[in-house]
Amino acid sequence: MSDTEEDNEISFTVKFMGRVEVASPKGLNILEEAAQSLKSPDPHASEKAAKKSKVHIFVSLSGIDILENKTKFLLYTCPLPTISFCAVMPSSPKVFGFVAKHPAVDVYHCYLFKTETLAHVLVSTIGDVFRATKKEDNYRGSRDLIVEALRHKNKMLQKENSELKRRLVEKINQQ
């Protein structure tokens, strides 16, 4: 995560599943349909990653940027006003996505990602960004956003740590 004064952005590393053109700007069913489209063999139905590649997602008050992990090549940039929907996929809690309108044409794309532990945190963070942009004091809003995201991540890591400790105790007791 980044929280420098100059950039006011938060970054996460996740697996990019792909980008799919969708008919509607919002709805949980859109995430499900996009996921199904990514599984389809039709190469013209979606832009698929060759494999689920790791990417960095940078969330800021200006929008969401998606960078390839190894090369740091900018794959996509989605200005905040173009994003119309963001959610965790109900049928797969490790998958989340957002829908954004293409800035030049009247087309919507769904961007899908997979993460082991951060899906709800990321969706919550993106929601916090929307709320922060509506505040008059953007500086205070961005600081609040960073603090809230760190709290979410800390809570998730504490939960994961507790689970790992429990498993370790179980393994030790089994031996």
Secondary structure, 3 states (H helix, E strand, C coil): CCCCCCCCEEEEEEEEEEEEEECCCCCHHHHHHHHHHHHCCCCCCEEEEEEEEEEEEEEECCEEEEEECCCCCEEEEEEHHHEEEEEECCCCCCEEEEEEECCCCCCEEEEEEECCCCHHHHHHHHHHHHHHHHCCCHHHHHHHHHHHHHHHHHHHHHHHHHHHHHHHHHHHHHC
